[in-house]
Amino acid sequence: MNLCTDQFAMLLAAPGQLISVSAIATDPLISPMSDRAAGYPRNHGGAEEIYLLNPDLVLAGVYSDPATVAMLRNLGIRVEQIQVAQSLIDIPDRLREVAGHLDQMDRAESLIATFETNLARLTAEPGGPRAAFYYPNGYTVGTETLSHDILTTAGFTHIADELGRSASGRLALELLAIAQPDLVIGSTPYAGASRSEEILRHPALQALIAAGRGTVSGPDWVCGTPHVIDALVDLTVIRRAMEGGE
């Protein structure tokens, strides 16, 4: 009933062990495992529909709807709430946590070994090109986030450090323009129109992107799973191109 725990379950569960994933797990804009998720029955996080699936275990997040979690537990369903990975070093712990509930520790250790090898290979020296995140409604991420860790591990400098922003929130476009980042990281818009995305078409932002470079943070960034390695690979290619290495 949670996008991130869905991904851990799909990575770790034995055949037949996972019986349903959340509906948003099939959304390719936010789920790197959307194709695999399409092969499972979907749920919308409602206590009634989950109860009718007769699960032995429900994997939820710490921010999942507390009323739903409480109702499932009152109905005798075991619910385990998995912590959010706030940094890259949290990912092995989250894998082991979920694997412990699924009795799949061998699978977890194999994934962790591959993840740590790839992470070591992709970790770059700090102090590279300056980058900023800018999303609908002028939202940006702070330094105490997984996105910050991915960005700086790939060798970029996050302007949130310069601005003293540890928490995520709205960033005035004027401050972004003054900061003059070398790279602006946005998101892929959904079909249709949204007022929240109007700021992303502002001439000042488009001028920043034209003067430097723009990219998007895709589904590999959303959850702290081994899929963040793909985000690191993409950033490494961009950084090397910006530094003239490719």
Buried (B, 14 or more C-beta within 10 A) or exposed (E): BBBBBBBBBBBBBEEEEBBBBBBBBBBBBBBBBBEBBEEBEBBEBBBEBBBEEEBEBBBBBEEBBEEBBEBBEEEEBEBBBBEBBEBBEBBBEBBBBBBEBBEBEEBBBEBBEEBBEBBEEBBBEEEBBBBBBBBBBBBBBBBBBBBBBBBBBBBBBBBBBEBEBEEBEEBEBEBBBEBEBBBBBBBEBEEEEEEEBEBBEBEEBEEBBEEBBBBBBBBBBBBBBBBBBBBBBBBBBBBBEBEEEE
